[in-house]
Amino acid sequence: MEVTQVLLNAQSIDGTVRKNAEESLKQFQEQNLPGFLLSLSGELANEEKPVETRKLAGLILKNALDAKEEHRKFELVQRWLSLDGNAKSQIKASLLTTLSSIVSDARSTASQAIAKVAGIELPQKQWPELIGSLLSNVNQQPAHAKQATLETLGYLCEEVPPNVIDQDQVNKILTAVVQGMSASEVNTDVRLAATRALYNAIGFAQANFINDMERDYLMRVVCEATLSPESRIRQAAFECLVSISSTYYEKLAAYIQDIFNIMVKAVREDEEPVALQAIEFWSSICDEEIDILEEFGVDFTGDSDITCFYFIKQALPALVPMLLETLLKQEEDQDQDEGAWNIAMAGGTCLGLVARTVGDDIVPFVVPFIEENIQKPDWRQREAATYAFGSILEGPSPEKLIPLVNVALNFMLSALTKDPSSHVKDTTAWALGRIFEFLHGSAVGSTVITQENCQQLGTVLLQSMNDTPNVAEKACGALYFLAQGYEEVGPLSPLTPFFQEIVQSLLTVTHREDAGESRLRTAAYETLNEVVRCSTDETAPLVLQLVPVIMMELHNTLEGQNLSSDGREKQSELQGLLCGCLQVIIQKLGSSEPTKYVLMQFADQVMGLFLRVFACRSATVHEEAMLAIGAVAYVTGADFAKYMPEFYRYLEMGLQNFEEYQVCAVTVGVVGDICRALEEKIVPYCDGIMTQLLKNLSSNQLNRSVKPPIFSCFGDIALAVGEYFEKYLMWAMSALQRAAELSTHVAGDDELTEYTNSLRNGILEAYSGIFQGFKSSAKTQLLIPYAPHILQFLDGIYMEKDMDDVVMKTAIGVLGDLADTLGSHAGSLIQQSLSSKDFLNECLSSEDLMIKESAEWAKLAISRAISV
């Protein structure tokens, strides 16, 4: 097969030619994978072939080694490992040869492919000579090959976990990279590739950062690179500093003054991409200090293993003025462009982080800037002053901020309606939203919003909803937080008299011609939902009037036929927003008996609409409609059974949706809602549901985050059907047992610990539901054989000392359920268990009331079981 021609055809502008070529490549790959990969690597390495076929060959080769989805990635790795050794050696040799090609695209593609192979082979202790041969390349080749080799080392550090490469090789890689970065390197491309490679290698350099001399040397080289005449090198060097600041915060003290000087110069004088990285450095330091202070509290003890160096607090007098200057570098159209990111926005974001890091101390540095600029004729100065004010509202204490807000509020309301600049209005509405978010509501002692000014605030915000889309969207956001602050004040909410007017204004916004811009329609519905959620009993009749209105809107979206794909996407988005809105209304009205009764009269129509939405078939709507149906089940209770025959197939489709795993997770949650509503009436559907859930658990393709809710769902089903669960008991228990074994002895990062805890919680909720479900039946003895394993599981997680409060509460509850359901059969087992007694005592003395209550109940159940 002449692969060059096929690769050319695969890039043809003629659709048929392109399709045929893609088909041929697919066939070749399926019929003879080693031959296929060999011919691709040969094409990539051949200097006589056209650039475009070499590049595509390399890309297809790289994609044959890696994929985004975990299960697909796993398949590709296994496929590569099982290839014939000779074929693999030839492919790797071709890739290494390509690094010295004169065509830069070919070199770069080969770099990425080599790193992908290394990512598979090095952890398996294969290709041990790779790093050595790359390092020998760096020292003796023409500049373009040196550049490609450094690029490969960079990609390699990105693909391979740090523990796979031994320290000796890490040292050699760092030496090669640092030499390539040094000012004596005359070739810019080499120096750039080396600087970018260091960025990826920073996680490997732990031992080097502990050693003072090596650390000094590394820091010096990086700081020198920030002064390079080439802006891409300066940017890459600043990126290295940002990464160092978060990885090795505790090692920065000796360098912080020099770094500060370099950063100030970059922010004030350098090109935007470089200046943005310089600001990012300070944001990164703020993140580190916020984390440390949150974790260890402000009153530090000397023996804590992480120290806060208060870099930000020390830098305040120089840092804040520099950040305030950046706020004046706005771009004309930044409010219209959703993805906009520029120096003014970065500066404001960093200022907000500084405020969260140092609290009250920032206020005196910012107030003079606001006072000086807020009334200037140039819009840039007024906008910067408003942005500065909004940025410091989270962090400092209410006592420090409320006097300032009281002075500013009237001024801001007037700016929101009268300022000639749309930029200033946009930022003013945003800043008002921040005031309502952080300085209003029951959590804040004294509040800036009173019965008197609330009406004026509401009027101005509703007026601003008629402004340009970006200003109107921010006004909706401000109203959202204004409503949220009154969530717990009961009938006294000052918004109650304006409820009808607010709802009407928001519905009007959703129908604006330009509501698709600046996320305006979405913001209006989100705000409507919050206004409904936080409304009082007095306005319940008005919320009821909303039901037919929103139903009609949803009905209208179902009428549009023959839409373009863009039209379909917009329709589906709107259906999602309307289903979300109905869900909130149903939850609100369903929470009190009188309104629940009236709401029930709409249940058939609402369900009919949701089922028609499913028939339109689109993931986002699926999710919102599914959640809304969960709310219907909650309100209708056992009557929900009449919808099951038609709804069941969509429930099954949701459970089978592995691709959009969030939809699958939501559907699992809705199964739980339906179990609680139907109780034993769910029995006819249990076979199908349990079969699918067990299938989901055993699949490699389903995202792992869906597995904990599936286990919880076993508990919901068992609780609903009681002893009928017997027919699934063996399957469910063996799945639980396997997962329980996997969830103890897990050492890993924070993310893994968090997942492990959610997995344990799911498993425990399942056990709890199963024991409670069987409790009053004659078949409790079926559970006895599983008790030793469950106690062993509880011992295991207790011994590991890494469970969070949620797991602790569920775990002690399960110990109680075990004793409560099995009685004397459990008593002796619990007495023999390694840690039940210690665990119980620890929970009894917990400061968390929920844990303490569960433990007191468990203690009672255990003492009953033992005394029998």
Phi, psi and omega in degrees: 000127182278098191290328181302312183296319181296319180294324175294314181298328181293348179247014184290154177279343178280117186303318183294314179301317183296316182297316180299318181296317180298322178297316180299316180298319181297316180298313180305313182298318183289325186277328185209079186300312180302315180298320181299309182293323177298316182292327176295314182293326177295319179298314182298324185276346188276112185294344183271352183275157180296148182304316187293328179284327179296316183296315181293321179301315180297321182293316180295322179298314180299317181289345176280356183248350188206153176209159181289317183288133183305313185294322180292319179301314180302315180300316183293321179297313180298322182296317179294315182298329183271001178293156177301134184303318180298315180300315181299317181300318181295318180298314182295321179297317179299319181297315180296321179299321184297338181298338179257016177296152178277353181265118189294324179299321180294316180300313186295319179294320179297319178306312183293320181294319179300316181297322179296317178296317180300320179300330178274317192273320185300318178297339179267011182062030176253164181055047184295336184278354187303306188297320177303314183290327176295317182295325179288331175299319187301326190277340193229010190254171172300159188305319185294327179286324178297316179300315182294324181291319177295320178299319180296317179299321178297310179299323181299317179295334179284326187273330190256133177295144184306326186287354183278335185255128184285160189301324180300316179289324176302314180302317182293320178298313181298320179300313181297317182294314183294323175298318179296333181278341194292155184299340180285349179283115188280335184274118184299319182297321179295314183295322179294314181299321181293318182294319178292326179294322180299321180307315180285338185269357187299323179295341181274349194265023185303313181297325183287329179283341177284328182278120186304313184296315181294320180295315179303317183295313179301314182296322181296316182296318180295315181296323177296321181295336178290349180256007182300147177292343183267121189294329180294326178289319178300315181299315181297324180293319177295324177299322176299316181297322179298316181294319178298322184296327180270333183275323186233042181313316188290354181255008191272343192309319186291341189249354194296324181295315179296317181298318181302315181298318179296317183296315183301316181298317181296316183296322185278329192238341191273173178293157188304313183301327180285314181299322180299320178293324180297320178291321180302327178302313182291324177298321181294318177298319177301313180305315181298313185290324177298315180300314183296314183292325178292321185285320187253003181073163187287331182274096185285144171255146184297334186269004179294144187286344177239131181253146172264126182269358179053041178301320186291317181300318181291328185274351188316308187301332180258329185289314186296313178303322179296317180293322180296324177300322183295332183297340182274003182257045183291162172254148186305318191251020188295335183286335182275335187266114186299323185267013186299140175210118181217185190294325181292319181291320179296319180296318180293320179297317180294320179300320178297321179291322178299318180298321179290333182281317189251352177063226187306331187300339184281335192303310183297339180279339187258326185304315180301323180296319180295311183300323184288327190253346193294337182245014183291151180295331183282124183303328183300321182288320179294319181294318181297320180296318180293319181296319179298317182297311180298328185289334186260016184277349176248121181132293177295159184285152175306322182302324182283326189269325189301318177303322180293318182295320180301323179288322189277336194303308182299321179300317182293320180297323180289322178297323184295329181263329192248345185297134181291342185263129177295326178302314183294318179298316181303309183291327179295316180296321178298315182294323176298318177302320180293323178299313182292329183289319189255342186234029183212142180119171190292339183286338182263126183307287180265145185239158182272350184253129183241170176305324186289310186275352183297320181297316180298317179301312181301314182300315182294318181295318180296323177296320182291342179290350176266359183285188179301157186306319183293322179288317181299321180297319179291326178294321176300316180300320180293318179296325178304310182287331177296314180295318183300325181295340180261015186300323188252014184269000177067215188293353187275005186299125179292351180277344185308313181298336183259009188306311183300316183295319180296312182299317181297317181298318181293320178296322178299318179300319183296340181263003180299144178304323186261021184292347178283345182274153175051031180058025189296314183298315180301316181297321182295317179292320179300320181290319177302315180301318183290322179297319178293314184299324184263011184282169186254174181299328182301327185266005181306318179300327180288325177294322178300322179296337180289332188305304181297330181296309182291325177299319180297318179300317181294320178303316182298326181290340183275349183278330186296119179252168173048049180276154172290170183295325178294318179297321180296320181296318180294320180298317183293322179296317180294319178299320178301315181295319183289320177297319179299320181293316178297323179301313181296319180296317181296317179296319182295309185286333181285350186273356174223142191305309186302314183287329180300319182298315181292320182300323183304332182293339179266353192303316182299315182295317182298314179299320178303318180293316182299321181293326177291327177297317178301322183295338177288336171062086171203138193304313187296317181294318177313311185297312183293320181292322179298313179299320182294324179293325174304319180292322178297318181300319181299318184283321187274342178060224186298336179295345181298341183307327185291342179270346188298317183306318181277327185282333190306320184294329178287326177298317180295319179298320179296319180292337181268359186276082182287327186299306179264083192294338178296323179298318180298315182297318180297319181296320178301318178298322181290326174304317177300315179301318183291321176302316181294327182283315189270335188050233188294348179289353178280346187312313183302339184258357189294320182304310183297316184293312182296320179300315182292320180295319179294323178296317179301319182295326185271002184272140173280345189275340185277134179304138188297336185295344181276345187290316178304314178297331178295318178297314178305322183296324174306316180298318179298318182293313182298321181294325183285321190256352176061225188293346177299341181292349183310320186292343179255355192304312185299315182294314183295315183295324181288326176294319179296320182296316180299315182293323181298319179295322180291334188267004170250165183057046179250117175250132180184193183280181183301321183297319181291320179299318181297316179296316181301319179294323180290328177294314179300319182296319178299315181298315182294322179296325178296311180303315183299313180297319182295314180296317180292325180296322182275350194309310188264019181259173180274003188250022183299334183297339178299336185274343186306315183300339184271347186299315182302319181295320182295319178295324178296320178297315179297319176302312184303312183285332177293317183296331185284342173060025180235021179277149179270178185298324182298313181294321182300315181295315181294321184295315182291330175297319181295321178301318177295316180301319181300311181293320185293318185278319187266349177055230187297334178299329181271333187309306185294323180298318181295322180295327180280343188295148188297318192232004185306318184295313180297318183297315180299315181296320180297319180289325180295330181261016181290150177277345180279118186298324181297317180295317183299316180298314179301319183293322181294321178295317181298320181300317180298313182297319182293317183294327175295318183294323183284327186279347182296000000 
